[in-house]
């Protein structure tokens, strides 16, 4: 009870996301390592289209309360439903780019909006 009173809203939200991820049987983003095939669940924080001369990309930061994993779709400008605030579950192999965890072209399932 004291924890709920003294914790910030951001901390409480992170704890709730971690509980939801663990309850669904997913791996926490803070525990994944390069080369692992993982399923993670969380909320999209940002979605950015990055135009490049040879290959455009759509990048989204997935936050599960423990860490962020960047989801990258190569050759895509837009994907319906991929927008900030949406909950989703993504499966793929973890890579590391610029000291960030990344999953390229993940398989994903959007959760119904609340």
N, CA, C and O atoms as a printed pandas DataFrame, in Angstrom:
     atom_number atom_name residue_name chain_id  residue_number  x_coord  y_coord  z_coord
0              1         N          UNK        A               1    0.824   -1.187    0.000
1              2        CA          UNK        A               1    0.000    0.000    0.000
2              3         C          UNK        A               1    0.872    1.256    0.000
3              4         O          UNK        A               1    0.624    2.195   -0.757
4              5         N          UNK        A               2    1.895    1.261    0.859
5              6        CA          UNK        A               2    2.805    2.402    0.915
6              7         C          UNK        A               2    3.498    2.606   -0.428
7              8         O          UNK        A               2    3.709    3.741   -0.856
8              9         N          UNK        A               3    3.852    1.504   -1.093
9             10        CA          UNK        A               3    4.515    1.570   -2.410
10            11         C          UNK        A               3    3.638    2.303   -3.416
11            12         O          UNK        A               3    4.137    3.132   -4.176
12            13         N          UNK        A               4    2.340    2.013   -3.435
13            14        CA          UNK        A               4    1.420    2.653   -4.374
14            15         C          UNK        A               4    1.296    4.153   -4.124
15            16         O          UNK        A               4    1.056    4.923   -5.054
16            17         N          UNK        A               5    1.458    4.561   -2.884
17            18        CA          UNK        A               5    1.336    5.971   -2.543
18            19         C          UNK        A               5    2.608    6.739   -2.901
19            20         O          UNK        A               5    2.545    7.867   -3.391
20            21         N          UNK        A               6    3.773    6.112   -2.650
21            22        CA          UNK        A               6    5.043    6.814   -2.855
22            23         C          UNK        A               6    5.616    6.681   -4.255
23            24         O          UNK        A               6    6.458    7.487   -4.650
24            25         N          UNK        A               7    5.178    5.674   -5.024
25            26        CA          UNK        A               7    5.728    5.455   -6.368
26            27         C          UNK        A               7    5.143    6.458   -7.361
27            28         O          UNK        A               7    3.999    6.893   -7.229
28            29         N          UNK        A               8    5.950    6.813   -8.353
29            30        CA          UNK        A               8    5.464    7.712   -9.393
30            31         C          UNK        A               8    4.535    6.947  -10.331
31            32         O          UNK        A               8    4.514    5.717  -10.338
32            33         N          UNK        A               9    3.785    7.680  -11.104
33            34        CA          UNK        A               9    2.860    7.062  -12.062
34            35         C          UNK        A               9    3.627    6.234  -13.090
35            36         O          UNK        A               9    3.163    5.175  -13.512
36            37         N          UNK        A              10    4.791    6.715  -13.487
37            38        CA          UNK        A              10    5.624    5.997  -14.456
38            39         C          UNK        A              10    6.099    4.648  -13.894
39            40         O          UNK        A              10    6.108    3.643  -14.605
40            41         N          UNK        A              11    6.488    4.635  -12.628
41            42        CA          UNK        A              11    6.930    3.386  -11.989
42            43         C          UNK        A              11    5.782    2.392  -11.884
43            44         O          UNK        A              11    5.971    1.203  -12.139
44            45         N          UNK        A              12    4.610    2.858  -11.516
45            46        CA          UNK        A              12    3.447    1.985  -11.415
46            47         C          UNK        A              12    3.064    1.420  -12.781
47            48         O          UNK        A              12    2.699    0.250  -12.892
48            49         N          UNK        A              13    3.147    2.251  -13.816
49            50        CA          UNK        A              13    2.852    1.802  -15.173
50            51         C          UNK        A              13    3.851    0.734  -15.616
51            52         O          UNK        A              13    3.464   -0.262  -16.227
52            53         N          UNK        A              14    5.137    0.937  -15.309
53            54        CA          UNK        A              14    6.166   -0.039  -15.667
54            55         C          UNK        A              14    5.921   -1.366  -14.963
55            56         O          UNK        A              14    6.070   -2.426  -15.571
56            57         N          UNK        A              15    5.553   -1.320  -13.705
57            58        CA          UNK        A              15    5.260   -2.553  -12.964
58            59         C          UNK        A              15    4.066   -3.281  -13.557
59            60         O          UNK        A              15    4.074   -4.507  -13.665
60            61         N          UNK        A              16    3.039   -2.533  -13.942
61            62        CA          UNK        A              16    1.848   -3.137  -14.544
62            63         C          UNK        A              16    2.190   -3.799  -15.885
63            64         O          UNK        A              16    1.722   -4.900  -16.174
64            65         N          UNK        A              17    3.004   -3.128  -16.698
65            66        CA          UNK        A              17    3.423   -3.702  -17.975
66            67         C          UNK        A              17    4.221   -4.983  -17.771
67            68         O          UNK        A              17    4.027   -5.959  -18.495
68            69         N          UNK        A              18    5.121   -4.984  -16.784
69            70        CA          UNK        A              18    5.920   -6.180  -16.506
70            71         C          UNK        A              18    5.039   -7.333  -16.044
71            72         O          UNK        A              18    5.239   -8.473  -16.464
72            73         N          UNK        A              19    4.067   -7.047  -15.183
73            74        CA          UNK        A              19    3.153   -8.102  -14.723
74            75         C          UNK        A              19    2.372   -8.690  -15.893
75            76         O          UNK        A              19    2.218   -9.907  -15.993
76            77         N          UNK        A              20    1.877   -7.820  -16.781
77            78        CA          UNK        A              20    1.124   -8.295  -17.943
78            79         C          UNK        A              20    1.974   -9.139  -18.869
79            80         O          UNK        A              20    1.511  -10.151  -19.396
80            81         N          UNK        A              21    3.213   -8.726  -19.069
81            82        CA          UNK        A              21    4.125   -9.468  -19.932
82            83         C          UNK        A              21    4.436  -10.834  -19.342
83            84         O          UNK        A              21    4.413  -11.837  -20.055
84            85         N          UNK        A              22    4.722  -10.880  -18.057
85            86        CA          UNK        A              22    5.020  -12.154  -17.389
86            87         C          UNK        A              22    3.807  -13.071  -17.384
87            88         O          UNK        A              22    3.941  -14.277  -17.590
88            89         N          UNK        A              23    2.629  -12.515  -17.151
89            90        CA          UNK        A              23    1.404  -13.307  -17.112
90            91         C          UNK        A              23    1.086  -13.946  -18.462
91            92         O          UNK        A              23    0.490  -15.022  -18.519
92            93         N          UNK        A              24    1.485  -13.282  -19.544
93            94        CA          UNK        A              24    1.216  -13.826  -20.880
94            95         C          UNK        A              24    2.285  -14.821  -21.324
95            96         O          UNK        A              24    2.203  -15.372  -22.422
96            97         N          UNK        A              25    3.291  -15.053  -20.473
97            98        CA          UNK        A              25    4.326  -16.040  -20.789
98            99         C          UNK        A              25    5.442  -15.495  -21.659
99           100         O          UNK        A              25    6.244  -16.265  -22.186
100          101         N          UNK        A              26    5.507  -14.190  -21.817
101          102        CA          UNK        A              26    6.537  -13.573  -22.651
102          103         C          UNK        A              26    7.810  -13.320  -21.842
103          104         O          UNK        A              26    7.787  -13.270  -20.612
104          105         N          UNK        A              27    8.913  -13.163  -22.562
105          106        CA          UNK        A              27   10.188  -12.827  -21.952
106          107         C          UNK        A              27   10.239  -11.320  -21.732
107          108         O          UNK        A              27    9.792  -10.553  -22.585
108          109         N          UNK        A              28   10.777  -10.895  -20.602
109          110        CA          UNK        A              28   10.936   -9.464  -20.362
110          111         C          UNK        A              28   12.063   -8.929  -21.236
111          112         O          UNK        A              28   13.087   -9.591  -21.404
112          113         N          UNK        A              29   11.882   -7.748  -21.787
113          114        CA          UNK        A              29   12.872   -7.151  -22.685
114          115         C          UNK        A              29   14.209   -6.942  -21.981
115          116         O          UNK        A              29   15.259   -6.998  -22.621
116          117         N          UNK        A              30   14.183   -6.704  -20.689
117          118        CA          UNK        A              30   15.412   -6.504  -19.938
118          119         C          UNK        A              30   16.241   -7.772  -19.794
119          120         O          UNK        A              30   17.407   -7.704  -19.407
120          121         N          UNK        A              31   15.650   -8.938  -20.104
121          122        CA          UNK        A              31   16.333  -10.222  -19.943
122          123         C          UNK        A              31   16.749  -10.862  -21.268
123          124         O          UNK        A              31   17.330  -11.947  -21.267
124          125         N          UNK        A              32   16.462  -10.212  -22.396
125          126        CA          UNK        A              32   16.800  -10.819  -23.685
126          127         C          UNK        A              32   18.228  -10.462  -24.086
127          128         O          UNK        A              32   18.757   -9.416  -23.709
128          129         N          UNK        A              33   18.839  -11.364  -24.861
129          130        CA          UNK        A              33   20.205  -11.164  -25.319
130          131         C          UNK        A              33   20.288  -11.381  -26.825
131          132         O          UNK        A              33   19.431  -12.026  -27.429
132          133         N          UNK        A              34   21.322  -10.835  -27.401
133          134        CA          UNK        A              34   21.565  -10.949  -28.839
134          135         C          UNK        A              34   21.537  -12.413  -29.293
135          136         O          UNK        A              34   22.142  -13.285  -28.670
136          137         N          UNK        A              35   20.827  -12.654  -30.385
137          138        CA          UNK        A              35   20.762  -13.979  -30.984
138          139         C          UNK        A              35   19.615  -14.840  -30.502
139          140         O          UNK        A              35   19.345  -15.884  -31.096
140          141         N          UNK        A              36   18.930  -14.435  -29.444
141          142        CA          UNK        A              36   17.825  -15.227  -28.914
142          143         C          UNK        A              36   16.555  -15.019  -29.731
143          144         O          UNK        A              36   16.274  -13.917  -30.203
144          145         N          UNK        A              37   15.797  -16.099  -29.886
145          146        CA          UNK        A              37   14.470  -16.019  -30.480
146          147         C          UNK        A              37   13.502  -15.815  -29.322
147          148         O          UNK        A              37   13.370  -16.688  -28.466
148          149         N          UNK        A              38   12.824  -14.672  -29.287
149          150        CA          UNK        A              38   11.999  -14.313  -28.139
150          151         C          UNK        A              38   10.612  -13.849  -28.554
151          152         O          UNK        A              38   10.372  -13.475  -29.702
152          153         N          UNK        A              39    9.711  -13.887  -27.583
153          154        CA          UNK        A              39    8.393  -13.281  -27.710
154          155         C          UNK        A              39    8.279  -12.281  -26.572
155          156         O          UNK        A              39    8.413  -12.632  -25.400
156          157         N          UNK        A              40    8.028  -11.026  -26.939
157          158        CA          UNK        A              40    7.893   -9.969  -25.935
158          159         C          UNK        A              40    6.554   -9.264  -26.137
159          160         O          UNK        A              40    6.011   -9.221  -27.240
160          161         N          UNK        A              41    6.046   -8.718  -25.048
161          162        CA          UNK        A              41    4.756   -8.036  -25.095
162          163         C          UNK        A              41    4.900   -6.696  -24.387
163          164         O          UNK        A              41    5.563   -6.600  -23.354
164          165         N          UNK        A              42    4.275   -5.663  -24.946
165          166        CA          UNK        A              42    4.373   -4.352  -24.319
166          167         C          UNK        A              42    3.578   -3.311  -25.085
167          168         O          UNK        A              42    2.674   -3.627  -25.859
168          169         N          UNK        A              43    3.944   -2.061  -24.845
169          170        CA          UNK        A              43    3.256   -0.919  -25.450
170          171         C          UNK        A              43    4.220   -0.167  -26.358
171          172         O          UNK        A              43    5.378    0.050  -26.002
172          173         N          UNK        A              44    3.740    0.226  -27.526
173          174        CA          UNK        A              44    4.561    1.010  -28.443
174          175         C          UNK        A              44    4.695    2.432  -27.925
175          176         O          UNK        A              44    3.698    3.105  -27.662
176          177         N          UNK        A              45    5.925    2.880  -27.781
177          178        CA          UNK        A              45    6.168    4.254  -27.314
178          179         C          UNK        A              45    6.256    5.219  -28.481
179          180         O          UNK        A              45    5.588    6.253  -28.490
180          181         N          UNK        A              46    7.071    4.888  -29.457
181          182        CA          UNK        A              46    7.236    5.756  -30.625
182          183         C          UNK        A              46    7.192    4.927  -31.891
183          184         O          UNK        A              46    7.564    3.753  -31.897
184          185         N          UNK        A              47    6.736    5.549  -32.960
185          186        CA          UNK        A              47    6.740    4.934  -34.284
186          187         C          UNK        A              47    7.288    5.966  -35.247
187          188         O          UNK        A              47    6.768    7.079  -35.331
188          189         N          UNK        A              48    8.347    5.601  -35.985
189          190        CA          UNK        A              48    9.024    6.560  -36.862
190          191         C          UNK        A              48    9.270    5.922  -38.223
191          192         O          UNK        A              48    9.786    4.808  -38.316
192          193         N          UNK        A              49    8.898    6.637  -39.270
193          194        CA          UNK        A              49    9.250    6.234  -40.635
194          195         C          UNK        A              49   10.580    6.889  -40.960
195          196         O          UNK        A              49   10.738    8.103  -40.825
196          197         N          UNK        A              50   11.537    6.072  -41.391
197          198        CA          UNK        A              50   12.862    6.582  -41.735
198          199         C          UNK        A              50   13.101    6.390  -43.231
199          200         O          UNK        A              50   13.425    5.288  -43.673
200          201         N          UNK        A              51   12.943    7.457  -44.008
201          202        CA          UNK        A              51   13.198    7.312  -45.443
202          203         C          UNK        A              51   14.697    7.180  -45.702
203          204         O          UNK        A              51   15.500    7.972  -45.209
204          205         N          UNK        A              52   15.041    6.206  -46.452
205          206        CA          UNK        A              52   16.439    6.017  -46.843
206          207         C          UNK        A              52   16.443    5.871  -48.357
207          208         O          UNK        A              52   15.436    5.496  -48.958
208          209         N          UNK        A              53   17.565    6.166  -48.955
209          210        CA          UNK        A              53   17.627    6.141  -50.416
210          211         C          UNK        A              53   17.414    4.745  -50.987
211          212         O          UNK        A              53   16.766    4.595  -52.023
212          213         N          UNK        A              54   17.946    3.732  -50.333
213          214        CA          UNK        A              54   17.822    2.395  -50.907
214          215         C          UNK        A              54   16.778    1.516  -50.215
215          216         O          UNK        A              54   16.234    0.609  -50.846
216          217         N          UNK        A              55   16.480    1.765  -48.914
217          218        CA          UNK        A              55   15.532    0.921  -48.209
218          219         C          UNK        A              55   14.849    1.689  -47.075
219          220         O          UNK        A              55   15.461    1.925  -46.033
220          221         N          UNK        A              56   13.582    2.079  -47.270
221          222        CA          UNK        A              56   12.880    2.769  -46.186
222          223         C          UNK        A              56   12.597    1.790  -45.043
223          224         O          UNK        A              56   12.494    0.584  -45.265
224          225         N          UNK        A              57   12.472    2.314  -43.822
225          226        CA          UNK        A              57   12.168    1.470  -42.667
226          227         C          UNK        A              57   11.113    2.126  -41.791
227          228         O          UNK        A              57   11.005    3.351  -41.727
228          229         N          UNK        A              58   10.344    1.289  -41.125
229          230        CA          UNK        A              58    9.404    1.726  -40.115
230          231         C          UNK        A              58    9.931    1.174  -38.798
231          232         O          UNK        A              58   10.121   -0.035  -38.666
232          233         N          UNK        A              59   10.170    2.051  -37.817
233          234        CA          UNK        A              59   10.744    1.644  -36.540
234          235         C          UNK        A              59    9.795    2.012  -35.414
235          236         O          UNK        A              59    9.229    3.105  -35.393
236          237         N          UNK        A              60    9.626    1.078  -34.468
237          238        CA          UNK        A              60    8.752    1.305  -33.322
238          239         C          UNK        A              60    9.447    0.813  -32.059
239          240         O          UNK        A              60   10.006   -0.284  -32.041
240          241         N          UNK        A              61    9.413    1.622  -31.006
241          242        CA          UNK        A              61    9.991    1.233  -29.719
242          243         C          UNK        A              61    8.927    0.553  -28.878
243          244         O          UNK        A              61    7.910    1.157  -28.537
244          245         N          UNK        A              62    9.170   -0.717  -28.543
245          246        CA          UNK        A              62    8.259   -1.509  -27.725
246          247         C          UNK        A              62    8.787   -1.552  -26.301
247          248         O          UNK        A              62    9.897   -2.026  -26.059
248          249         N          UNK        A              63    7.988   -1.054  -25.351
249          250        CA          UNK        A              63    8.387   -0.970  -23.947
250          251         C          UNK        A              63    7.525   -1.919  -23.129
251          252         O          UNK        A              63    6.298   -1.891  -23.226
252          253         N          UNK        A              64    8.173   -2.763  -22.318
253          254        CA          UNK        A              64    7.424   -3.714  -21.498
254          255         C          UNK        A              64    7.579   -3.463  -20.005
255          256         O          UNK        A              64    7.211   -4.311  -19.193
256          257         N          UNK        A              65    8.118   -2.314  -19.640
257          258        CA          UNK        A              65    8.296   -1.980  -18.241
258          259         C          UNK        A              65    9.695   -2.263  -17.731
259          260         O          UNK        A              65   10.107   -1.717  -16.707
260          261         N          UNK        A              66   10.437   -3.123  -18.445
261          262        CA          UNK        A              66   11.799   -3.444  -18.012
262          263         C          UNK        A              66   12.849   -2.839  -18.934
263          264         O          UNK        A              66   13.931   -2.462  -18.484
264          265         N          UNK        A              67   12.535   -2.748  -20.214
265          266        CA          UNK        A              67   13.479   -2.221  -21.202
266          267         C          UNK        A              67   12.733   -1.972  -22.507
267          268         O          UNK        A              67   11.551   -2.293  -22.633
268          269         N          UNK        A              68   13.435   -1.399  -23.466
269          270        CA          UNK        A              68   12.868   -1.117  -24.785
270          271         C          UNK        A              68   13.540   -1.999  -25.825
271          272         O          UNK        A              68   14.758   -2.181  -25.810
272          273         N          UNK        A              69   12.733   -2.545  -26.727
273          274        CA          UNK        A              69   13.243   -3.259  -27.899
274          275         C          UNK        A              69   12.681   -2.533  -29.109
275          276         O          UNK        A              69   11.481   -2.272  -29.179
276          277         N          UNK        A              70   13.540   -2.210  -30.053
277          278        CA          UNK        A              70   13.103   -1.519  -31.265
278          279         C          UNK        A              70   12.699   -2.554  -32.308
279          280         O          UNK        A              70   13.476   -3.451  -32.637
280          281         N          UNK        A              71   11.497   -2.427  -32.819
281          282        CA          UNK        A              71   10.999   -3.288  -33.885
282          283         C          UNK        A              71   11.220   -2.556  -35.199
283          284         O          UNK        A              71   10.838   -1.393  -35.330
284          285         N          UNK        A              72   11.832   -3.224  -36.178
285          286        CA          UNK        A              72   12.158   -2.581  -37.452
286          287         C          UNK        A              72   11.560   -3.401  -38.590
287          288         O          UNK        A              72   11.852   -4.587  -38.744
288          289         N          UNK        A              73   10.720   -2.745  -39.379
289          290        CA          UNK        A              73   10.174   -3.378  -40.579
290          291         C          UNK        A              73   10.872   -2.758  -41.781
291          292         O          UNK        A              73   10.720   -1.567  -42.054
292          293         N          UNK        A              74   11.625   -3.561  -42.485
293          294        CA          UNK        A              74   12.382   -3.087  -43.652
294          295         C          UNK        A              74   11.463   -2.963  -44.861
295          296         O          UNK        A              74   10.643   -3.844  -45.121
296          297         N          UNK        A              75   11.604   -1.866  -45.595
297          298        CA          UNK        A              75   10.829   -1.663  -46.818
298          299         C          UNK        A              75    9.399   -1.231  -46.583
299          300         O          UNK        A              75    8.600   -1.242  -47.520
300          301         N          UNK        A              76    9.042   -0.847  -45.356
301          302        CA          UNK        A              76    7.671   -0.454  -45.052
302          303         C          UNK        A              76    7.600    1.017  -44.691
303          304         O          UNK        A              76    8.474    1.537  -43.998
304          305         N          UNK        A              77    6.570    1.680  -45.157
305          306        CA          UNK        A              77    6.354    3.079  -44.825
306          307         C          UNK        A              77    5.283    3.231  -43.747
307          308         O          UNK        A              77    5.319    4.169  -42.951
308          309         N          UNK        A              78    4.338    2.307  -43.731
309          310        CA          UNK        A              78    3.228    2.374  -42.791
310          311         C          UNK        A              78    2.659    0.969  -42.624
311          312         O          UNK        A              78    2.620    0.194  -43.579
312          313         N          UNK        A              79    2.221    0.644  -41.412
313          314        CA          UNK        A              79    1.516   -0.605  -41.149
314          315         C          UNK        A              79    0.286   -0.238  -40.321
315          316         O          UNK        A              79    0.401    0.393  -39.271
316          317         N          UNK        A              80   -0.876   -0.632  -40.797
317          318        CA          UNK        A              80   -2.118   -0.315  -40.091
318          319         C          UNK        A              80   -2.066   -0.868  -38.666
319          320         O          UNK        A              80   -1.728   -2.033  -38.458
320          321         N          UNK        A              81   -2.400   -0.027  -37.692
321          322        CA          UNK        A              81   -2.430   -0.447  -36.303
322          323         C          UNK        A              81   -1.129   -0.234  -35.550
323          324         O          UNK        A              81   -1.118   -0.254  -34.319
324          325         N          UNK        A              82   -0.034   -0.029  -36.270
325          326        CA          UNK        A              82    1.250    0.228  -35.608
326          327         C          UNK        A              82    1.317    1.729  -35.342
327          328         O          UNK        A              82    1.659    2.523  -36.219
328          329         N          UNK        A              83    0.979    2.093  -34.099
329          330        CA          UNK        A              83    0.939    3.500  -33.705
330          331         C          UNK        A              83    1.251    3.601  -32.216
331          332         O          UNK        A              83    1.041    2.641  -31.474
332          333         N          UNK        A              84    1.748    4.747  -31.775
333          334        CA          UNK        A              84    2.098    4.915  -30.358
334          335         C          UNK        A              84    0.905    4.627  -29.447
335          336         O          UNK        A              84   -0.226    5.019  -29.735
336          337         N          UNK        A              85    1.186    3.933  -28.341
337          338        CA          UNK        A              85    0.150    3.622  -27.373
338          339         C          UNK        A              85   -0.495    2.262  -27.546
339          340         O          UNK        A              85   -1.174    1.788  -26.635
340          341         N          UNK        A              86   -0.302    1.611  -28.703
341          342        CA          UNK        A              86   -0.909    0.298  -28.939
342          343         C          UNK        A              86   -0.128   -0.789  -28.219
343          344         O          UNK        A              86    1.101   -0.755  -28.148
344          345         N          UNK        A              87   -0.864   -1.747  -27.690
345          346        CA          UNK        A              87   -0.277   -2.930  -27.055
346          347         C          UNK        A              87   -0.089   -3.979  -28.144
347          348         O          UNK        A              87   -0.958   -4.168  -28.995
348          349         N          UNK        A              88    1.056   -4.660  -28.109
349          350        CA          UNK        A              88    1.258   -5.750  -29.050
350          351         C          UNK        A              88    2.240   -6.764  -28.503
351          352         O          UNK        A              88    2.987   -6.496  -27.562
352          353         N          UNK        A              89    2.219   -7.940  -29.120
353          354        CA          UNK        A              89    3.155   -9.010  -28.807
354          355         C          UNK        A              89    3.958   -9.261  -30.071
355          356         O          UNK        A              89    3.390   -9.428  -31.151
356          357         N          UNK        A              90    5.287   -9.288  -29.939
357          358        CA          UNK        A              90    6.170   -9.468  -31.096
358          359         C          UNK        A              90    7.093  -10.657  -30.870
359          360         O          UNK        A              90    7.554  -10.904  -29.756
360          361         N          UNK        A              91    7.352  -11.386  -31.950
361          362        CA          UNK        A              91    8.252  -12.530  -31.907
362          363         C          UNK        A              91    9.323  -12.351  -32.972
363          364         O          UNK        A              91    9.026  -11.981  -34.108
364          365         N          UNK        A              92   10.574  -12.615  -32.598
365          366        CA          UNK        A              92   11.667  -12.520  -33.555
366          367         C          UNK        A              92   13.008  -12.743  -32.878
367          368         O          UNK        A              92   13.083  -12.969  -31.670
368          369         N          UNK        A              93   14.051  -12.677  -33.669
369          370        CA          UNK        A              93   15.412  -12.865  -33.166
370          371         C          UNK        A              93   16.015  -11.511  -32.826
371          372         O          UNK        A              93   15.953  -10.573  -33.621
372          373         N          UNK        A              94   16.596  -11.421  -31.641
373          374        CA          UNK        A              94   17.151  -10.164  -31.151
374          375         C          UNK        A              94   18.522   -9.901  -31.764
375          376         O          UNK        A              94   19.390  -10.773  -31.788
376          377         N          UNK        A              95   18.692   -8.690  -32.254
377          378        CA          UNK        A              95   19.992   -8.214  -32.752
378          379         C          UNK        A              95   20.353   -6.985  -31.910
379          380         O          UNK        A              95   19.525   -6.471  -31.158
380          381         N          UNK        A              96   21.581   -6.531  -32.046
381          382        CA          UNK        A              96   22.000   -5.318  -31.352
382          383         C          UNK        A              96   22.524   -4.340  -32.393
383          384         O          UNK        A              96   23.412   -4.672  -33.179
384          385         N          UNK        A              97   21.967   -3.128  -32.393
385          386        CA          UNK        A              97   22.387   -2.077  -33.311
386          387         C          UNK        A              97   22.578   -0.803  -32.507
387          388         O          UNK        A              97   21.649   -0.345  -31.841
388          389         N          UNK        A              98   23.763   -0.230  -32.562
389          390        CA          UNK        A              98   24.071    0.990  -31.805
390          391         C          UNK        A              98   23.748    0.829  -30.317
391          392         O          UNK        A              98   23.184    1.730  -29.696
392          393         N          UNK        A              99   24.108   -0.322  -29.755
393          394        CA          UNK        A              99   23.882   -0.646  -28.336
394          395         C          UNK        A              99   22.398   -0.686  -27.957
395          396         O          UNK        A              99   22.057   -0.520  -26.786
396          397         N          UNK        A             100   21.516   -0.903  -28.934
397          398        CA          UNK        A             100   20.081   -1.048  -28.678
398          399         C          UNK        A             100   19.626   -2.418  -29.143
399          400         O          UNK        A             100   20.126   -2.947  -30.136
400          401         N          UNK        A             101   18.674   -2.988  -28.417
401          402        CA          UNK        A             101   18.103   -4.274  -28.811
402          403         C          UNK        A             101   17.112   -4.032  -29.944
403          404         O          UNK        A             101   16.274   -3.134  -29.868
404          405         N          UNK        A             102   17.217   -4.849  -31.001
405          406        CA          UNK        A             102   16.401   -4.659  -32.196
406          407         C          UNK        A             102   15.887   -6.010  -32.671
407          408         O          UNK        A             102   16.595   -7.014  -32.593
408          409         N          UNK        A             103   14.651   -6.032  -33.164
409          410        CA          UNK        A             103   14.118   -7.205  -33.858
410          411         C          UNK        A             103   13.700   -6.731  -35.244
411          412         O          UNK        A             103   12.862   -5.840  -35.380
412          413         N          UNK        A             104   14.295   -7.339  -36.276
413          414        CA          UNK        A             104   13.968   -6.979  -37.654
414          415         C          UNK        A             104   12.804   -7.818  -38.154
415          416         O          UNK        A             104   12.755   -9.027  -37.930
416          417         N          UNK        A             105   11.872   -7.168  -38.833
417          418        CA          UNK        A             105   10.701   -7.799  -39.443
418          419         C          UNK        A             105   10.037   -8.808  -38.504
419          420         O          UNK        A             105    9.905   -9.982  -38.850
420          421         N          UNK        A             106    9.619   -8.355  -37.316
421          422        CA          UNK        A             106    9.034   -9.289  -36.344
422          423         C          UNK        A             106    7.648   -9.760  -36.765
423          424         O          UNK        A             106    6.925   -9.076  -37.489
424          425         N          UNK        A             107    7.306  -10.939  -36.291
425          426        CA          UNK        A             107    5.917  -11.399  -36.374
426          427         C          UNK        A             107    5.226  -10.713  -35.200
427          428         O          UNK        A             107    5.777  -10.691  -34.099
428          429         N          UNK        A             108    4.051  -10.161  -35.401
429          430        CA          UNK        A             108    3.413   -9.415  -34.318
430          431         C          UNK        A             108    1.912   -9.651  -34.305
431          432         O          UNK        A             108    1.303   -9.994  -35.318
432          433         N          UNK        A             109    1.335   -9.458  -33.124
433          434        CA          UNK        A             109   -0.100   -9.530  -32.935
434          435         C          UNK        A             109   -0.519   -8.303  -32.141
435          436         O          UNK        A             109   -0.024   -8.069  -31.038
436          437         N          UNK        A             110   -1.424   -7.527  -32.700
437          438        CA          UNK        A             110   -1.948   -6.341  -32.003
438          439         C          UNK        A             110   -3.016   -6.783  -30.999
439          440         O          UNK        A             110   -3.826   -7.665  -31.283
440          441         N          UNK        A             111   -3.003   -6.161  -29.837
441          442        CA          UNK        A             111   -4.064   -6.410  -28.858
442          443         C          UNK        A             111   -5.161   -5.390  -29.084
443          444         O          UNK        A             111   -4.910   -4.289  -29.575
444          445         N          UNK        A             112   -6.358   -5.757  -28.731
445          446        CA          UNK        A             112   -7.512   -4.866  -28.912
446          447         C          UNK        A             112   -7.300   -3.596  -28.086
447          448         O          UNK        A             112   -6.849   -3.670  -26.942
448          449         N          UNK        A             113   -7.622   -2.434  -28.656
449          450        CA          UNK        A             113   -7.495   -1.176  -27.904
450          451         C          UNK        A             113   -8.385   -1.196  -26.661
451          452         O          UNK        A             113   -9.483   -1.751  -26.678
452          453         N          UNK        A             114   -7.890   -0.579  -25.582
453          454        CA          UNK        A             114   -8.668   -0.552  -24.336
454          455         C          UNK        A             114   -9.436    0.739  -24.222
455          456         O          UNK        A             114  -10.150    0.948  -23.241
